[in-house]
Amino acid sequence: MEKNQFGSTELEISLLTFGCGAVGGLMTAGDANDQDRAVAWARDNGINHFDTAPSYGETASENNLGRALGRDRDGIIVSTKVGLTDEDQTDFAGAIRSSLEASLKRLQQDHVDIFQLHNTLDCPSERGTLTADQVLNEVVPVFSKLRDEGKTRYLGFTAKGSTDSLHKLIESDCFDSAQIFYNLLVPSAGDAIPTDYPAQDYCNLLTTAEDHGVGSIGVRVLAGGALSGSDTRHPLGLPNVSPIGSNTDYATDVQRSLRFETVIAAGHAESLPELAIRYVISNPMLSTMEIGIATLEELQKATSAINKGPLSNEALTEIKNIQTGFAGEKFLPI
């Protein structure tokens, strides 16, 4: 598995990150033996970054990952998060510290490599939203103190919310890492889109991250599963997944994903998930991409797709033409 320098950090991170969230479901609701086998297989095949959060399975993910990693953590990179509630805003320092310390106990280690803020930025309609100024003035100092104490090596955030606020946080040079939403249906973090494109315009956020030495973790690369081309979900995963970045619903995302099958028919990939994964890694500015899984087989297929490498320029041109065709659309008839 290819590894990349992660921004300006000292981390060498595998191109594929093992996602431990509830969308895939293995690390939150799977059998312990299956979890252990998947983590062991990942390590044996060069995947060295495992990303989790206390909110995944109401702490189940962190507990399961801590067990599955065992005592040998050599060469392993672990990241977790904190999601702050409206009530936590009266005591950011206490809430952040207690969250991280509880995470460390569950993960069975004394520090994490990347500690990430998990809140949406500047979206008043969403519960728990924070402003960029709150993050910079009230959250970052607490994160920095925990780093000084050795409880985390690097600081990160999930780039969800107002595009201007996301750029502001990256440009502040306070963060080492950003989880960036990027996929075939939501390409704007890596490419310009028309003004009437049916997805959030992240305004080339990957370029901003690259310019500021911020390591990028591509997330929702399969659009929460929609880029499988099927609305049938694995029993371990979340039964309902709300799209992030695309201004549609899950069923519409599934229908749009099927329009990329012409690229597969032309021989550029063997399946929609493979195409989606190889599309994301075709952007050289991306440090790593994260995928959530329900089974070991899904992890193995994702690894195989990664190891096939980026798509050809011809395939990328065909994809761009299909994406351009989405402009002006809102909801497709199902």
C-alpha positions, 0 to 999 in steps of 0.5 A: 500500500502506497504511503504519502507524507501527511501535510507538514506533519511527520506522519507517513500515512497509507493511501487508504484509511480504515474508517471505523464509523457507523455508515459501514458498521463493521466496527460499531455493530460487527462480530468481534472476530470479524473486526479483529480479522479486518484490522489484522488484514489491514495491517498486514496489507500496509494500511496504517491509519485507523479513524474513529470517534466516540459518537460511532456506535456510542463509543463502541467503535473506540472500544472495538478498535482498542481491542482489535489493535492489541498491544502492538501499535508499532507504525499505527496511526490512530485518529479520533474526534470530539463533537461538542454539544450546545450545552458544552459551550459553557465549558469547552475546555472541560468537555474537550478534555473529558472526551479525549481522556475517555477516548484514550481509555477506550483505545487503550493508549496514552495519546492519539496521533490526530485529534479532530473537531467533529462539529459543523461550522456556521450552519445555524440550522444544525444543532451543535454548530460552531462558528469559525471564530469560536473554533479559533478563539475557544477550541484551538487553545484547548486542543493546543494545550492537550497537544502540549501535554502529549495527549495528541500529536496533531490537530484536525477538523471535519470540513463540514459546513460553510465553505468560507469557514472551512477555508478560514480554518485551513488558512489559519494554520492552526490545524494539521489535518482536515477531513474533506468531502470529495467524491464523483457526485461532490467533486468541488473540493478538487475541481471547479463546478458550474454555479448551478451544480447540485452540490456544495461548492467547496471551492477547491478546498484540497488546493487550500489544504495543500497550500497550507501544508494541511494533510487531507483525508478524503471522506464520503468517497462512496457518498455514504454507499450511494456510489455502489449504485444500489439503495440496498444497504448492509445490515451492519450499516446505518439504515438511512444515510443523509448525503453530505455535500450533495443537495439531493437525497440518498435515492437521487444520489444512487440514481445519479451514480448509475450514469457513471456506468458508461465509464465502466462499460468503456473499460476504465474500471470493473465496478462503480465502487472501484471507479469512485475510489480511483477517481478520488486517488487520481487527485495528487493533492489528496493525502489519504482517502477513508472508507467505511466497511461492513465486511472484510471483503469490502476492505479487500476490494477497496484495497485492490482498487487503490492498488490499481492506481489513478484513472486514465486522463480519458476516463477523467474526461468522460467523468467530467462530462457526466458531472457537467451534465448534472448542472441545473438538476435538482431531484431526478425522478426515481 
